[in-house]
Amino acid sequence: MKCLILAAGYATRLYPLTENFPKPLLKVGEKSILDWLVDDLVDTTDIDEFVVISNHKFAQHFEDWKSNKQKTWPYEITVIDDGTSTNETRLGAVKDIQMAVEKLNLADDLLVMAGDNVLNFSLSKFVEFAKEKNTSCVMCHEENELKKQQKTAIITLDGNDLITSYEEKPKEPKGNLAVPPFYCYRACDVKRIQEALNNGCGYDAPGSFAAWLSKQTPMHAYVMPGKRYDIGDINSYEYVKSVFSR
């Protein structure tokens, strides 16, 4: 399994912090957000290759991070520049995934994740869960606030963790399980991205492909055992820093 990290956003709500610096490399405690994610995977899974998808504006920052990381880190890191320089011209997460897969001829199962979230639990159990189920999988957590439900993806599950419905930003949610941007995709399903786009799959939100795929083939969901900290603005960033300083 390879790990593909979505880091091509512009984080405009975090300006001025991210006006000339990528959000995944902001420090939380003693490490960057990106370091928290990849260090956990190296310590707890068999993932041995990481692909970071950046926009053109921030690509050199990630190349510098890669250079420093690989001085003491034996794992392979590839930084891909998607060629965009503004928020208005961004490709969108699904097209970024497709570009990385095609450019690197990736034929492995993939752990795809946003590079701007901090977790207080290890992703290893999610990776193990996906291997046991032998399907593409998503993570999920309870979200009981209607306004937040309407701004994210909401799924329902049966007693065996099989996804029974998957809606992006539903006006009337069928359940209360929200899907954060962490996905395990089987290699055979990754090959269907162009089919999904041809059939009207959204290309901007990272979960659009998972939502489309769930209607084509069985998928399961892993209930998160801890908390995810979504760093969306200055206030949430300051809060996460305070949590990790403790």
Residue pairs with C-beta under 8 A, 6 or more apart in sequence:
1 45
1 46
1 47
1 108
1 109
1 110
1 111
1 127
1 184
2 47
2 49
2 50
2 51
2 106
2 108
2 109
2 110
2 111
3 38
3 41
3 47
3 49
3 50
3 51
3 110
3 111
3 112
3 113
4 51
4 53
4 97
4 100
4 101
4 106
4 110
4 111
4 112
4 113
5 24
5 34
5 37
5 38
5 50
5 51
5 52
5 53
5 113
5 114
5 115
6 53
6 93
6 96
6 97
6 112
6 113
6 114
6 115
6 181
6 206
7 22
7 23
7 24
7 34
7 52
7 53
7 54
7 58
7 62
7 114
7 115
7 116
8 53
8 54
8 55
8 82
8 84
8 90
8 91
8 93
8 96
9 23
9 55
9 87
9 90
9 116
10 18
10 55
10 57
10 86
10 87
10 90
11 17
11 18
11 22
11 23
11 116
12 18
12 87
13 232
13 233
13 234
14 23
14 26
14 231
14 232
14 233
14 234
14 237
17 23
17 26
17 234
17 237
18 26
21 58
21 61
22 54
22 58
22 61
22 62
23 33
23 115
23 116
23 231
24 32
24 33
24 34
24 115
24 116
25 32
25 33
25 34
25 61
25 62
25 65
26 32
26 33
26 231
26 237
27 241
28 36
28 118
28 240
28 241
28 244
29 241
29 244
29 245
31 39
32 65
33 115
33 116
33 117
33 118
33 231
34 52
34 65
34 115
35 69
36 118
36 119
37 113
37 115
37 117
37 118
37 119
37 123
38 50
38 69
40 119
40 122
40 123
40 124
41 47
41 50
41 111
41 123
41 124
41 127
42 73
42 75
44 122
44 123
44 124
45 123
45 124
45 127
47 111
47 127
48 75
48 76
49 75
49 76
49 77
49 78
50 75
50 76
50 77
50 78
51 77
51 78
51 79
51 80
51 100
51 104
51 106
52 62
52 66
52 77
52 78
52 79
52 80
52 115
53 80
53 82
53 96
53 97
53 99
53 100
54 61
54 62
54 79
54 80
54 81
54 82
55 81
55 82
55 83
55 84
55 85
55 90
56 81
56 82
56 83
56 84
56 85
57 84
57 85
57 86
59 79
59 81
62 79
63 79
66 77
66 79
69 77
70 77
78 104
80 99
80 100
80 103
80 104
82 90
82 91
82 96
82 99
83 91
84 90
84 91
90 204
91 99
91 203
92 202
92 203
92 204
92 205
93 114
93 181
93 203
93 204
93 205
93 206
93 208
94 193
94 196
94 197
94 201
94 202
94 203
94 204
94 205
94 206
94 208
94 209
95 197
95 203
97 112
97 190
97 193
97 206
97 209
98 193
98 194
98 197
100 106
101 110
101 190
101 193
106 187
106 190
107 187
108 187
109 130
109 184
109 185
109 186
109 187
109 190
110 183
110 184
110 185
110 187
110 190
111 123
111 127
111 182
111 183
111 184
112 181
112 182
112 183
112 184
112 185
112 206
113 123
113 181
113 182
113 183
114 180
114 181
114 182
114 206
116 230
116 231
117 180
117 181
117 182
117 228
117 229
117 230
117 231
118 228
118 229
118 231
118 240
118 244
119 226
119 227
119 228
119 229
120 226
120 227
120 229
121 224
121 225
121 226
121 227
123 182
125 222
125 225
126 137
126 139
126 182
126 184
126 222
127 184
129 137
129 184
129 220
129 222
130 136
130 137
130 184
130 220
130 222
133 161
133 220
134 186
135 186
135 217
135 218
135 219
135 220
136 183
136 184
136 185
136 186
136 189
136 210
136 213
136 217
136 219
137 183
137 184
137 219
137 220
137 221
137 222
138 155
138 163
138 179
138 182
138 183
138 184
138 207
138 210
138 219
138 221
138 222
139 179
139 180
139 182
139 183
139 221
139 222
139 223
139 224
140 155
140 157
140 177
140 178
140 179
140 180
140 221
140 222
140 223
140 224
141 177
141 178
141 180
141 223
141 224
141 228
142 176
142 177
142 178
143 149
143 152
143 154
143 176
143 177
143 178
144 176
146 173
148 178
149 170
149 173
149 176
149 178
150 169
150 170
150 171
150 173
151 169
152 169
152 178
152 179
153 166
153 167
153 168
153 169
153 178
153 179
153 205
153 207
153 210
153 211
154 166
154 167
154 170
154 173
154 174
154 175
154 176
154 177
154 178
154 179
155 163
155 164
155 165
155 166
155 167
155 175
155 177
155 179
155 214
155 221
156 163
156 164
156 165
156 174
156 175
156 177
157 163
157 164
157 175
157 177
157 221
158 164
160 220
161 220
161 221
161 222
161 223
162 218
162 219
162 220
163 214
163 218
163 219
163 220
163 221
165 174
165 175
166 179
166 210
166 211
166 214
166 215
166 219
167 173
167 174
167 211
168 202
168 205
168 207
168 208
168 211
177 221
177 223
179 207
179 210
179 221
180 224
180 228
180 230
181 206
181 207
183 206
183 207
183 210
185 213
189 213
189 217
192 213
192 216
193 209
196 208
196 209
196 212
196 213
197 203
199 212
201 208
201 209
201 211
201 212
202 208
210 219
213 219
229 236
229 239
229 240
229 243
230 236
231 237
231 240
